[in-house]
Amino acid sequence: MYAWHDGGDSYTVVSGRLRPVSSDDPQTRQDTTTRDADMITAINTDRLVLRNYQDRDAAALLEYRANPTVHCFARERLGSLAAAQRDIREKSGDDLQLAVCTKDDDRLIGSVFAEFDQPDTYGVGWNFNPTFGGLGYATEAAIAFLNHLFHDRQARRIYAYVEDDNLPSQRLCERLGMRQEALYREFISFVNNADGTKHYENTREYAILRKEWRQV
Ligand SMILES: CC(C)(COP(=O)(O)OP(=O)(O)OC[C@H]1O[C@@H](n2cnc3c(N)ncnc32)[C@H](O)[C@@H]1OP(=O)(O)O)[C@@H](O)C(=O)NCCC(=O)NCCS
């Protein structure tokens, strides 16, 4: 269970979604007081807050989505602030797509996300602004996110696909305690080669079970 009440902003669950609490909105006010058992609000770590995307995140999102550094995000390239704003509007109601922000100034520095596979498995991913790389932020966010999935969403198994040449993401999986379970040869194609043929990725699968997860 996580709660965030910081700098005048509060978050609560409304109709199963993370929502900012407005003191003059009867719907959210009622939810705050009557649905404490459901509250996941936002996720706090020492240095970070994981929360739903907000309109104000658009410029910071564009910073790292305009020039993807890995092939798997090539198709998610954002070409303008308007495209970033549209992307945020699409994701802002999804509690499995979270903005990772510095706690001090609520600045978006990266993203963590998950896909739910029935009945109890999640595939996870992350994408961070390289300006904030090498400081342990992605690790800190991913620990909190996996903790949330295992404990608040009762995940039994969490996996991640990582391209064979993506060493930073592999190290992140390993810091989380995930084990490499497979290497799929020419698993998927995100980009084309110079001659127009598909470029296929060799993809690793990492995974961890709830019973293996540390208590954070
Ligand atoms: C994958 C990705 C999130 C990893 O970012 P990162 O900066 O290496 O990860 P962290 O922020 O956790 O920083 C960890 C590094 O900082 C160092 N570090 C410094 N201070 C630290 C601290 N307080 N806590 C933990 N690590 C710290 C670690 O030693 C580590 O360095 P190393 O990997 O050389 O050993 C990032 O490269 C990224 O977003 N890439 C583009 C998108 C992508 O590839 N997504 C995954 C697709 S499968």
The ligand as an SDF file (V2000), in Angstrom:
LIG
                    3D

 48 50  0  0  0  0  0  0  0  0999 V2000
   18.0480    0.3700  -19.3490 C   0  0  0  0  0  0  0  0  0  0  0  0
   18.2690    1.6830  -18.6220 C   0  0  0  0  0  0  0  0  0  0  0  0
   17.0040    2.0830  -17.8730 C   0  0  0  0  0  0  0  0  0  0  0  0
   19.4190    1.4930  -17.6330 C   0  0  0  0  0  0  0  0  0  0  0  0
   19.7930    2.7570  -17.1380 O   0  0  0  0  0  0  0  0  0  0  0  0
   21.0000    2.9220  -16.1180 P   0  0  0  0  0  0  0  0  0  0  0  0
   21.2980    4.3630  -16.0050 O   0  0  0  0  0  0  0  0  0  0  0  0
   22.1030    1.9830  -16.4880 O   0  0  0  0  0  0  0  0  0  0  0  0
   20.3640    2.3510  -14.7540 O   0  0  0  0  0  0  0  0  0  0  0  0
   20.3490    3.0370  -13.3240 P   0  0  0  0  0  0  0  0  0  0  0  0
   19.7320    4.3780  -13.4070 O   0  0  0  0  0  0  0  0  0  0  0  0
   19.7510    2.0580  -12.4050 O   0  0  0  0  0  0  0  0  0  0  0  0
   21.8860    3.2350  -13.0070 O   0  0  0  0  0  0  0  0  0  0  0  0
   22.6810    2.0840  -12.7760 C   0  0  0  0  0  0  0  0  0  0  0  0
   24.1030    2.4130  -12.9920 C   0  0  0  0  0  0  0  0  0  0  0  0
   24.4430    3.5130  -12.1750 O   0  0  0  0  0  0  0  0  0  0  0  0
   25.3910    3.0970  -11.1760 C   0  0  0  0  0  0  0  0  0  0  0  0
   24.9150    3.7420   -9.9310 N   0  0  0  0  0  0  0  0  0  0  0  0
   25.3600    4.9440   -9.4930 C   0  0  0  0  0  0  0  0  0  0  0  0
   24.7140    5.2880   -8.3770 N   0  0  0  0  0  0  0  0  0  0  0  0
   23.8590    4.2880   -8.0780 C   0  0  0  0  0  0  0  0  0  0  0  0
   22.9390    4.0640   -7.0230 C   0  0  0  0  0  0  0  0  0  0  0  0
   22.7300    4.9660   -6.0570 N   0  0  0  0  0  0  0  0  0  0  0  0
   22.1890    2.9330   -7.0310 N   0  0  0  0  0  0  0  0  0  0  0  0
   22.3690    2.0030   -8.0040 C   0  0  0  0  0  0  0  0  0  0  0  0
   23.2400    2.1700   -9.0390 N   0  0  0  0  0  0  0  0  0  0  0  0
   23.9840    3.3010   -9.0710 C   0  0  0  0  0  0  0  0  0  0  0  0
   25.3520    1.5820  -11.1610 C   0  0  0  0  0  0  0  0  0  0  0  0
   26.5980    1.0450  -10.7860 O   0  0  0  0  0  0  0  0  0  0  0  0
   25.0100    1.2800  -12.6030 C   0  0  0  0  0  0  0  0  0  0  0  0
   26.1180    1.3430  -13.4210 O   0  0  0  0  0  0  0  0  0  0  0  0
   26.5270    0.0750  -14.3510 P   0  0  0  0  0  0  0  0  0  0  0  0
   25.3280   -0.3850  -15.1130 O   0  0  0  0  0  0  0  0  0  0  0  0
   27.6140    0.6120  -15.2040 O   0  0  0  0  0  0  0  0  0  0  0  0
   26.9650   -0.9880  -13.3920 O   0  0  0  0  0  0  0  0  0  0  0  0
   18.6500    2.8090  -19.6280 C   0  0  0  0  0  0  0  0  0  0  0  0
   19.8480    2.4580  -20.2480 O   0  0  0  0  0  0  0  0  0  0  0  0
   17.6160    3.0890  -20.6700 C   0  0  0  0  0  0  0  0  0  0  0  0
   16.5640    3.6790  -20.4010 O   0  0  0  0  0  0  0  0  0  0  0  0
   17.8860    2.6670  -21.9380 N   0  0  0  0  0  0  0  0  0  0  0  0
   17.0120    2.9640  -23.0510 C   0  0  0  0  0  0  0  0  0  0  0  0
   15.7250    2.1780  -22.9840 C   0  0  0  0  0  0  0  0  0  0  0  0
   15.9700    0.6930  -22.8180 C   0  0  0  0  0  0  0  0  0  0  0  0
   16.9570    0.1410  -23.2630 O   0  0  0  0  0  0  0  0  0  0  0  0
   14.9790    0.0280  -22.2010 N   0  0  0  0  0  0  0  0  0  0  0  0
   15.0310   -1.3870  -21.9930 C   0  0  0  0  0  0  0  0  0  0  0  0
   14.5890   -2.1080  -23.2010 C   0  0  0  0  0  0  0  0  0  0  0  0
   14.7640   -3.8790  -22.9450 S   0  0  0  0  0  0  0  0  0  0  0  0
  1  2  1  0
  2  3  1  0
  2  4  1  0
  2 36  1  0
  4  5  1  0
  5  6  1  0
  6  7  2  0
  6  8  1  0
  6  9  1  0
  9 10  1  0
 10 11  2  0
 10 12  1  0
 10 13  1  0
 13 14  1  0
 14 15  1  0
 15 16  1  0
 15 30  1  0
 16 17  1  0
 17 18  1  0
 17 28  1  0
 18 19  1  0
 18 27  1  0
 19 20  2  0
 20 21  1  0
 21 22  1  0
 21 27  2  0
 22 23  1  0
 22 24  2  0
 24 25  1  0
 25 26  2  0
 26 27  1  0
 28 29  1  0
 28 30  1  0
 30 31  1  0
 31 32  1  0
 32 33  2  0
 32 34  1  0
 32 35  1  0
 36 37  1  0
 36 38  1  0
 38 39  2  0
 38 40  1  0
 40 41  1  0
 41 42  1  0
 42 43  1  0
 43 44  2  0
 43 45  1  0
 45 46  1  0
 46 47  1  0
 47 48  1  0
M  END
$$$$
